[in-house]
Amino acid sequence: MNNFLDRLDQLRNGDTVSAFARRIGVPQKTLDHLVKGERKPSVEVIRALALSCNVSADWLLGLPDRSGGAVVTGSSGVAIATGGGSATVSTPPPSCSACPYKALAEALKKVQAM
């Protein structure tokens, strides 16, 4: 499975290619090629996605977190990074209309506070 395409689809959250392209400031044609898997993202596109959607480039690429843990994506599409004895949830921000992710992040905070 292509991590970037999966993450891109999560961030689009049903938006049309043209609407999402306008929102993140990337030409529609560029985004169209990415969505179809015809091209790989440039550094500029990864940067635009990360800044516009408030996610990390590591998350976009499905890379492990910087504490040395592994990124595990469950069936719900939520990425959980573990490392250093803790777990964090990497979620798209509320601006990307990802309410289920927000609820999971809140639940994880409660568990971590115990």
CNS distance restraints for C-alpha pairs under 8 A (distance, minus, plus):
assign (resid   1 and name CA) (resid   6 and name CA) 7.83 0.50 0.50
assign (resid   2 and name CA) (resid   6 and name CA) 6.28 0.50 0.50
assign (resid   3 and name CA) (resid   7 and name CA) 6.09 0.50 0.50
assign (resid   3 and name CA) (resid  60 and name CA) 7.29 0.50 0.50
assign (resid   3 and name CA) (resid  61 and name CA) 6.04 0.50 0.50
assign (resid   3 and name CA) (resid  62 and name CA) 5.49 0.50 0.50
assign (resid   4 and name CA) (resid   8 and name CA) 5.96 0.50 0.50
assign (resid   4 and name CA) (resid  60 and name CA) 5.60 0.50 0.50
assign (resid   4 and name CA) (resid  61 and name CA) 5.23 0.50 0.50
assign (resid   4 and name CA) (resid  62 and name CA) 6.92 0.50 0.50
assign (resid   5 and name CA) (resid   9 and name CA) 6.10 0.50 0.50
assign (resid   5 and name CA) (resid  34 and name CA) 7.61 0.50 0.50
assign (resid   5 and name CA) (resid  35 and name CA) 6.62 0.50 0.50
assign (resid   5 and name CA) (resid  37 and name CA) 7.26 0.50 0.50
assign (resid   6 and name CA) (resid  10 and name CA) 6.33 0.50 0.50
assign (resid   7 and name CA) (resid  11 and name CA) 6.23 0.50 0.50
assign (resid   7 and name CA) (resid  59 and name CA) 7.93 0.50 0.50
assign (resid   7 and name CA) (resid  60 and name CA) 5.84 0.50 0.50
assign (resid   7 and name CA) (resid  61 and name CA) 7.95 0.50 0.50
assign (resid   8 and name CA) (resid  12 and name CA) 6.16 0.50 0.50
assign (resid   8 and name CA) (resid  35 and name CA) 7.54 0.50 0.50
assign (resid   8 and name CA) (resid  60 and name CA) 7.43 0.50 0.50
assign (resid   9 and name CA) (resid  13 and name CA) 6.25 0.50 0.50
assign (resid   9 and name CA) (resid  14 and name CA) 7.75 0.50 0.50
assign (resid   9 and name CA) (resid  35 and name CA) 7.81 0.50 0.50
assign (resid  10 and name CA) (resid  92 and name CA) 7.58 0.50 0.50
assign (resid  11 and name CA) (resid  53 and name CA) 7.26 0.50 0.50
assign (resid  11 and name CA) (resid  92 and name CA) 6.54 0.50 0.50
assign (resid  11 and name CA) (resid  96 and name CA) 5.75 0.50 0.50
assign (resid  12 and name CA) (resid  16 and name CA) 7.60 0.50 0.50
assign (resid  12 and name CA) (resid  17 and name CA) 7.90 0.50 0.50
assign (resid  12 and name CA) (resid  20 and name CA) 6.26 0.50 0.50
assign (resid  12 and name CA) (resid  96 and name CA) 7.10 0.50 0.50
assign (resid  13 and name CA) (resid  96 and name CA) 6.80 0.50 0.50
assign (resid  13 and name CA) (resid  97 and name CA) 6.86 0.50 0.50
assign (resid  13 and name CA) (resid  98 and name CA) 7.61 0.50 0.50
assign (resid  15 and name CA) (resid  19 and name CA) 6.17 0.50 0.50
assign (resid  15 and name CA) (resid  20 and name CA) 5.87 0.50 0.50
assign (resid  16 and name CA) (resid  20 and name CA) 6.12 0.50 0.50
assign (resid  17 and name CA) (resid  21 and name CA) 5.91 0.50 0.50
assign (resid  17 and name CA) (resid  28 and name CA) 6.56 0.50 0.50
assign (resid  17 and name CA) (resid  31 and name CA) 6.72 0.50 0.50
assign (resid  17 and name CA) (resid  32 and name CA) 6.36 0.50 0.50
assign (resid  18 and name CA) (resid  22 and name CA) 6.23 0.50 0.50
assign (resid  18 and name CA) (resid  28 and name CA) 5.37 0.50 0.50
assign (resid  19 and name CA) (resid  23 and name CA) 6.25 0.50 0.50
assign (resid  20 and name CA) (resid  24 and name CA) 6.27 0.50 0.50
assign (resid  21 and name CA) (resid  25 and name CA) 5.79 0.50 0.50
assign (resid  21 and name CA) (resid  26 and name CA) 5.01 0.50 0.50
assign (resid  21 and name CA) (resid  27 and name CA) 6.04 0.50 0.50
assign (resid  21 and name CA) (resid  28 and name CA) 5.24 0.50 0.50
assign (resid  21 and name CA) (resid  31 and name CA) 6.35 0.50 0.50
assign (resid  22 and name CA) (resid  26 and name CA) 6.47 0.50 0.50
assign (resid  22 and name CA) (resid  27 and name CA) 7.44 0.50 0.50
assign (resid  22 and name CA) (resid  28 and name CA) 7.44 0.50 0.50
assign (resid  23 and name CA) (resid  52 and name CA) 7.59 0.50 0.50
assign (resid  24 and name CA) (resid  48 and name CA) 6.06 0.50 0.50
assign (resid  24 and name CA) (resid  49 and name CA) 6.21 0.50 0.50
assign (resid  24 and name CA) (resid  52 and name CA) 5.43 0.50 0.50
assign (resid  24 and name CA) (resid  53 and name CA) 7.76 0.50 0.50
assign (resid  25 and name CA) (resid  48 and name CA) 6.96 0.50 0.50
assign (resid  26 and name CA) (resid  30 and name CA) 6.90 0.50 0.50
assign (resid  26 and name CA) (resid  31 and name CA) 6.80 0.50 0.50
assign (resid  26 and name CA) (resid  45 and name CA) 6.94 0.50 0.50
assign (resid  26 and name CA) (resid  48 and name CA) 7.38 0.50 0.50
assign (resid  27 and name CA) (resid  31 and name CA) 6.49 0.50 0.50
assign (resid  28 and name CA) (resid  32 and name CA) 5.98 0.50 0.50
assign (resid  29 and name CA) (resid  33 and name CA) 6.33 0.50 0.50
assign (resid  30 and name CA) (resid  34 and name CA) 6.47 0.50 0.50
assign (resid  31 and name CA) (resid  35 and name CA) 6.09 0.50 0.50
assign (resid  32 and name CA) (resid  36 and name CA) 6.25 0.50 0.50
assign (resid  33 and name CA) (resid  37 and name CA) 6.22 0.50 0.50
assign (resid  33 and name CA) (resid  38 and name CA) 5.10 0.50 0.50
assign (resid  33 and name CA) (resid  39 and name CA) 5.66 0.50 0.50
assign (resid  34 and name CA) (resid  38 and name CA) 5.96 0.50 0.50
assign (resid  34 and name CA) (resid  39 and name CA) 5.30 0.50 0.50
assign (resid  34 and name CA) (resid  40 and name CA) 6.30 0.50 0.50
assign (resid  34 and name CA) (resid  41 and name CA) 6.62 0.50 0.50
assign (resid  41 and name CA) (resid  45 and name CA) 5.85 0.50 0.50
assign (resid  41 and name CA) (resid  46 and name CA) 6.37 0.50 0.50
assign (resid  42 and name CA) (resid  46 and name CA) 6.34 0.50 0.50
assign (resid  43 and name CA) (resid  47 and name CA) 6.06 0.50 0.50
assign (resid  44 and name CA) (resid  48 and name CA) 6.12 0.50 0.50
assign (resid  45 and name CA) (resid  49 and name CA) 6.12 0.50 0.50
assign (resid  46 and name CA) (resid  50 and name CA) 6.05 0.50 0.50
assign (resid  46 and name CA) (resid  57 and name CA) 6.30 0.50 0.50
assign (resid  46 and name CA) (resid  60 and name CA) 7.49 0.50 0.50
assign (resid  47 and name CA) (resid  51 and name CA) 6.09 0.50 0.50
assign (resid  47 and name CA) (resid  57 and name CA) 7.02 0.50 0.50
assign (resid  48 and name CA) (resid  52 and name CA) 5.85 0.50 0.50
assign (resid  49 and name CA) (resid  53 and name CA) 5.76 0.50 0.50
assign (resid  49 and name CA) (resid  54 and name CA) 7.78 0.50 0.50
assign (resid  49 and name CA) (resid  55 and name CA) 7.57 0.50 0.50
assign (resid  50 and name CA) (resid  54 and name CA) 5.43 0.50 0.50
assign (resid  50 and name CA) (resid  55 and name CA) 4.75 0.50 0.50
assign (resid  50 and name CA) (resid  56 and name CA) 5.36 0.50 0.50
assign (resid  50 and name CA) (resid  57 and name CA) 5.81 0.50 0.50
assign (resid  50 and name CA) (resid  60 and name CA) 7.59 0.50 0.50
assign (resid  51 and name CA) (resid  55 and name CA) 6.89 0.50 0.50
assign (resid  53 and name CA) (resid  92 and name CA) 7.03 0.50 0.50
assign (resid  53 and name CA) (resid  93 and name CA) 6.49 0.50 0.50
assign (resid  53 and name CA) (resid  95 and name CA) 6.92 0.50 0.50
assign (resid  53 and name CA) (resid  96 and name CA) 6.55 0.50 0.50
assign (resid  54 and name CA) (resid  92 and name CA) 7.31 0.50 0.50
assign (resid  54 and name CA) (resid  93 and name CA) 6.23 0.50 0.50
assign (resid  55 and name CA) (resid  59 and name CA) 6.64 0.50 0.50
assign (resid  55 and name CA) (resid  60 and name CA) 7.32 0.50 0.50
assign (resid  55 and name CA) (resid  91 and name CA) 7.64 0.50 0.50
assign (resid  55 and name CA) (resid  92 and name CA) 6.40 0.50 0.50
assign (resid  55 and name CA) (resid  93 and name CA) 7.31 0.50 0.50
assign (resid  56 and name CA) (resid  60 and name CA) 6.42 0.50 0.50
assign (resid  57 and name CA) (resid  61 and name CA) 6.26 0.50 0.50
assign (resid  58 and name CA) (resid  62 and name CA) 6.00 0.50 0.50
assign (resid  58 and name CA) (resid  63 and name CA) 4.97 0.50 0.50
assign (resid  58 and name CA) (resid  64 and name CA) 7.08 0.50 0.50
assign (resid  58 and name CA) (resid  65 and name CA) 7.12 0.50 0.50
assign (resid  59 and name CA) (resid  63 and name CA) 6.14 0.50 0.50
assign (resid  59 and name CA) (resid  64 and name CA) 7.99 0.50 0.50
assign (resid  59 and name CA) (resid  90 and name CA) 7.08 0.50 0.50
assign (resid  62 and name CA) (resid  71 and name CA) 6.94 0.50 0.50
assign (resid  63 and name CA) (resid  70 and name CA) 7.81 0.50 0.50
assign (resid  63 and name CA) (resid  71 and name CA) 6.68 0.50 0.50
assign (resid  64 and name CA) (resid  68 and name CA) 6.66 0.50 0.50
assign (resid  64 and name CA) (resid  69 and name CA) 5.86 0.50 0.50
assign (resid  64 and name CA) (resid  70 and name CA) 4.74 0.50 0.50
assign (resid  64 and name CA) (resid  71 and name CA) 5.03 0.50 0.50
assign (resid  64 and name CA) (resid  81 and name CA) 6.95 0.50 0.50
assign (resid  65 and name CA) (resid  69 and name CA) 5.74 0.50 0.50
assign (resid  65 and name CA) (resid  70 and name CA) 6.63 0.50 0.50
assign (resid  65 and name CA) (resid  71 and name CA) 6.84 0.50 0.50
assign (resid  65 and name CA) (resid  81 and name CA) 6.21 0.50 0.50
assign (resid  65 and name CA) (resid  82 and name CA) 7.78 0.50 0.50
assign (resid  65 and name CA) (resid  83 and name CA) 7.77 0.50 0.50
assign (resid  67 and name CA) (resid  83 and name CA) 5.61 0.50 0.50
assign (resid  67 and name CA) (resid  84 and name CA) 6.54 0.50 0.50
assign (resid  68 and name CA) (resid  83 and name CA) 5.73 0.50 0.50
assign (resid  68 and name CA) (resid  84 and name CA) 7.62 0.50 0.50
assign (resid  69 and name CA) (resid  81 and name CA) 6.01 0.50 0.50
assign (resid  69 and name CA) (resid  82 and name CA) 4.65 0.50 0.50
assign (resid  69 and name CA) (resid  83 and name CA) 3.89 0.50 0.50
assign (resid  69 and name CA) (resid  84 and name CA) 7.28 0.50 0.50
assign (resid  70 and name CA) (resid  81 and name CA) 5.57 0.50 0.50
assign (resid  70 and name CA) (resid  82 and name CA) 5.80 0.50 0.50
assign (resid  70 and name CA) (resid  83 and name CA) 7.12 0.50 0.50
assign (resid  71 and name CA) (resid  79 and name CA) 6.11 0.50 0.50
assign (resid  71 and name CA) (resid  80 and name CA) 5.65 0.50 0.50
assign (resid  71 and name CA) (resid  81 and name CA) 4.44 0.50 0.50
assign (resid  71 and name CA) (resid  82 and name CA) 6.87 0.50 0.50
assign (resid  72 and name CA) (resid  79 and name CA) 5.46 0.50 0.50
assign (resid  72 and name CA) (resid  80 and name CA) 5.29 0.50 0.50
assign (resid  72 and name CA) (resid  81 and name CA) 6.33 0.50 0.50
assign (resid  73 and name CA) (resid  77 and name CA) 5.63 0.50 0.50
assign (resid  73 and name CA) (resid  78 and name CA) 5.47 0.50 0.50
assign (resid  73 and name CA) (resid  79 and name CA) 4.28 0.50 0.50
assign (resid  73 and name CA) (resid  80 and name CA) 6.30 0.50 0.50
assign (resid  74 and name CA) (resid  78 and name CA) 5.75 0.50 0.50
assign (resid  74 and name CA) (resid  79 and name CA) 6.63 0.50 0.50
assign (resid  74 and name CA) (resid  80 and name CA) 7.92 0.50 0.50
assign (resid  78 and name CA) (resid  89 and name CA) 7.03 0.50 0.50
assign (resid  78 and name CA) (resid  90 and name CA) 6.78 0.50 0.50
assign (resid  78 and name CA) (resid  91 and name CA) 6.33 0.50 0.50
assign (resid  78 and name CA) (resid 101 and name CA) 6.77 0.50 0.50
assign (resid  79 and name CA) (resid  89 and name CA) 5.89 0.50 0.50
assign (resid  79 and name CA) (resid  90 and name CA) 5.22 0.50 0.50
assign (resid  79 and name CA) (resid  91 and name CA) 6.85 0.50 0.50
assign (resid  80 and name CA) (resid  87 and name CA) 6.60 0.50 0.50
assign (resid  80 and name CA) (resid  88 and name CA) 5.67 0.50 0.50
assign (resid  80 and name CA) (resid  89 and name CA) 4.57 0.50 0.50
assign (resid  80 and name CA) (resid  90 and name CA) 6.04 0.50 0.50
assign (resid  81 and name CA) (resid  87 and name CA) 5.71 0.50 0.50
assign (resid  81 and name CA) (resid  88 and name CA) 5.33 0.50 0.50
assign (resid  81 and name CA) (resid  89 and name CA) 6.31 0.50 0.50
assign (resid  81 and name CA) (resid  90 and name CA) 7.13 0.50 0.50
assign (resid  82 and name CA) (resid  86 and name CA) 5.81 0.50 0.50
assign (resid  82 and name CA) (resid  87 and name CA) 4.43 0.50 0.50
assign (resid  82 and name CA) (resid  88 and name CA) 6.46 0.50 0.50
assign (resid  83 and name CA) (resid  87 and name CA) 6.58 0.50 0.50
assign (resid  88 and name CA) (resid 108 and name CA) 7.71 0.50 0.50
assign (resid  89 and name CA) (resid 104 and name CA) 7.94 0.50 0.50
assign (resid  89 and name CA) (resid 105 and name CA) 6.04 0.50 0.50
assign (resid  89 and name CA) (resid 108 and name CA) 7.55 0.50 0.50
assign (resid  91 and name CA) (resid 101 and name CA) 5.78 0.50 0.50
assign (resid  91 and name CA) (resid 102 and name CA) 7.34 0.50 0.50
assign (resid  91 and name CA) (resid 105 and name CA) 7.58 0.50 0.50
assign (resid  92 and name CA) (resid  96 and name CA) 6.23 0.50 0.50
assign (resid  92 and name CA) (resid  98 and name CA) 6.29 0.50 0.50
assign (resid  92 and name CA) (resid 101 and name CA) 7.10 0.50 0.50
assign (resid  93 and name CA) (resid  97 and name CA) 7.32 0.50 0.50
assign (resid  93 and name CA) (resid  98 and name CA) 6.65 0.50 0.50
assign (resid  93 and name CA) (resid 102 and name CA) 7.68 0.50 0.50
assign (resid  94 and name CA) (resid  98 and name CA) 5.53 0.50 0.50
assign (resid  94 and name CA) (resid  99 and name CA) 6.54 0.50 0.50
assign (resid  94 and name CA) (resid 102 and name CA) 7.07 0.50 0.50
assign (resid  98 and name CA) (resid 102 and name CA) 6.68 0.50 0.50
assign (resid  99 and name CA) (resid 103 and name CA) 6.51 0.50 0.50
assign (resid 100 and name CA) (resid 104 and name CA) 6.42 0.50 0.50
assign (resid 101 and name CA) (resid 105 and name CA) 6.16 0.50 0.50
assign (resid 102 and name CA) (resid 106 and name CA) 6.28 0.50 0.50
assign (resid 103 and name CA) (resid 107 and name CA) 6.26 0.50 0.50
assign (resid 104 and name CA) (resid 108 and name CA) 6.17 0.50 0.50
assign (resid 105 and name CA) (resid 109 and name CA) 6.28 0.50 0.50
assign (resid 106 and name CA) (resid 110 and name CA) 6.48 0.50 0.50
assign (resid 107 and name CA) (resid 111 and name CA) 6.42 0.50 0.50
assign (resid 108 and name CA) (resid 112 and name CA) 6.13 0.50 0.50
assign (resid 109 and name CA) (resid 113 and name CA) 6.15 0.50 0.50
assign (resid 110 and name CA) (resid 114 and name CA) 6.61 0.50 0.50
